[in-house]
Amino acid sequence: MYKYLIRPILFLFDAEFIHNLILSFFSKYTFFYTMLSFLYNPGKSENIIAGSNEFKNRLGLAAGFDKYGTAIRFFHSLGFSHVEIGTVTPYPQPGNPKPRIFRLPDYQAIINRMGFNNGGTIEVMSNILKARKYIQKDFIIGINIGKNKMTEIENAVLDYKICLNHLYNYADYFTLNVSSPNTEGLRKLQDRDYLDNLLSEIQSENKSLSAEKSLKLKDIFLKIAPDIDDEQLNVIFELCIKHDITGIIATNTTLKRPGINTKTTEEGGLSGKPLRKLSNEILDKLNKLNSVLPDKKLLLIASGGVFNKDDFNEKLRSGAALVQIYTGLIYEGPAIIKKILK
Ligand SMILES: Cc1cc2nc3c(=O)[nH]c(=O)nc-3n(C[C@H](O)[C@H](O)[C@H](O)COP(=O)(O)O)c2cc1C
């Protein structure tokens, strides 16, 4: 019904307009949740210990779908084990000029150049607080953090620390987004010197916040780009081990246009089907690096091009403990969750 009736209607409208409309509708009309849950929620399927959290299944919603944390209860009702809110920056910012999301239906893909439009830490904090009253304890809320556009790359660490500080009580885990292609210079944070410093500062802040607030140490994930070479990937892996990072999310969107023949002039990050191969290659390489470690391994979270159970299983075979989706949900609708998890 979604693919043949609802999607064609939704796709008549601007992508961002319809996205926001749906999120605000379902965050307002909460009485739909019982019905949505009945239709789409596959129920608890497994108990997965990933880092210090327990997930009720391996499927989560990727960052960027609910940037403000307004629709956490909606995604909870659909049956995901976790949702990643954000990317959140210390202060609210409008992002890039619209239009900034483009569908490529022939390729089952999306190009976006949102540029971290978000409400800042205070808004996310209050939205998570509201949602927590209603959701089950086993629903995991991750917060994906980044830097404000105005912050120079040399001072970026401070922005990540502010986010960690403000949101420490509200997240089950944090993701450091160093891979969005739509914030100028952000991907430089994947380079050795910047990354070494970022991870070291974040982990020392993590330890002091945990002690100060008497809370367990938070899991820290690093979300990386698919557009990196083997040397860069080795450096990232080595630094994650050095700084006791819990895991890597592979991957964010790509600046490449694999298999896309249209003369699309739109700039931004490409997601969906054409990203699958690229992000799987990175995942495979990470899995290989993991396999030679003697004991403690990095947790791998896969993101990129999951549209069905085969795509999902492929990621698990390549060592992913958890899988996140975004574009697949837009093209396949909420039934994708049950199809993958049943
Ligand atoms: C419109 C849009 C906005 C996104 N915003 C973010 C973001 O703010 N932070 C982030 O880490 N990833 C963001 N992403 C990337 C997704 O989280 C995901 O990693 C990527 O789209 C690959 O997965 P997919 O092929 O299932 O969409 C965004 C993706 C899209 C399509």
The ligand as a Gaussian input file, in Angstrom:
#p B3LYP/6-31G(d) Opt

LIG

0 1
 C       18.278000      13.945000       4.295000
 C       19.388000      13.287000       5.065000
 C       19.922000      13.922000       6.188000
 C       20.953000      13.325000       6.917000
 N       21.455000      13.963000       8.019000
 C       22.419000      13.367000       8.747000
 C       22.915000      13.983000       9.930000
 O       22.458000      15.050000      10.342000
 N       23.919000      13.359000      10.604000
 C       24.440000      12.148000      10.200000
 O       25.327000      11.626000      10.864000
 N       23.968000      11.543000       9.096000
 C       22.983000      12.111000       8.375000
 N       22.509000      11.489000       7.250000
 C       23.110000      10.199000       6.817000
 C       22.303000       9.000000       7.314000
 O       22.289000       8.944000       8.707000
 C       22.881000       7.687000       6.769000
 O       24.124000       7.461000       7.367000
 C       23.054000       7.697000       5.257000
 O       21.939000       8.284000       4.645000
 C       23.261000       6.290000       4.690000
 O       22.186000       5.438000       4.978000
 P       20.972000       5.166000       3.943000
 O       21.563000       4.742000       2.658000
 O       20.159000       4.087000       4.649000
 O       20.223000       6.432000       3.844000
 C       21.468000      12.065000       6.510000
 C       20.929000      11.429000       5.389000
 C       19.900000      12.016000       4.675000
 C       19.336000      11.305000       3.466000

